[in-house]
């Protein structure tokens, strides 16, 4: 039986995919809560923002308002039922909890940054009314809908459709849309602004990177078990998907940055997004599309080429050990 065969394996012993279980255990060790993020210090910074900076942060929190909810919906509606591995479903269950923590974090962020209820209502309605955010949401919904009615992966076409959904949410949404958003946060942090937001983002960044790595681990297993699925057609589809994601995120950048802010321009964000897209393709064993370099020195510690080393260094270190004690290392 392969990972994508229809069914619901319930037996953890003998364990067929122990790496999935180890990723689940690692996620449990990295538990954090929203209450440990202090956003109060950010309010003084927000009061000093220019109009351009205020527009950027308002758009950014509007995207955050529903981004992780969309990811969680796809996990529940599409991913869980097709990964026929009890170890894998353990990890997905843990991921769902982490997405809930992210949703709570961004809710708290909006309540803190946007005290006016009318402003908060506009932020939550952004997926319908702000074109640059609606474009990204529509991209997500298109891929959710692509397999929503697929109850079992019976043939090669079904399994390719599942892989495209999985890769979309790992490489394009968690691995590109969110990485673009994180870049704005770390740009602000590099200027000594919004330390509370940066602290919470450190932990969200780590979680999202682990979600992406798990999804790519699933892809690796499927490649080993069913290599015939990974043909030129799949490579072309994934490349086109990433091109579309880069275009969506670039429209978002044009909305946020406009004619440019100190150290943050649309041209630099374009290079960064292309760089990130290429790293996703490399991880999937596919040819690079753009050949662009990372223009953001402030993203050095978040280098997407070195995620494994990134977590070994643990610059955002926050771990809850098995006995419940907390271990905090240096911040970035």
Buried (B, 14 or more C-beta within 10 A) or exposed (E): EEBBBEEEBEEEEEEBBEBBBEBBEBBBEBBBEBEEBEBEEBEEBBEEBEEBBBBBBBBBBBBBBBBBBBBBBBBEBBBBBBBBBBBBBBBBEBBBBBBEBBBBBBBBBBEBBBEEEEBBEBBBBBBEEBEBBBBBBEBBBEBBEBBBEBEEBEEEEBBBBBBBBBBBBBBBBBBBBBBBBBBBBBBBBBBEBBBBBBBBBBBBBBBBBBBBBBBBBBBBBBBEEBEEBBEEEBBEBBBEBBBBBBEBBBBBBBBBBEEEBEEBBBEBBBBBBBBBBBBBBEBBEBEBBBEBEBBBEBBEEBEBBBBEEBBEBBBBBBBBEEEEEEEEEEEB
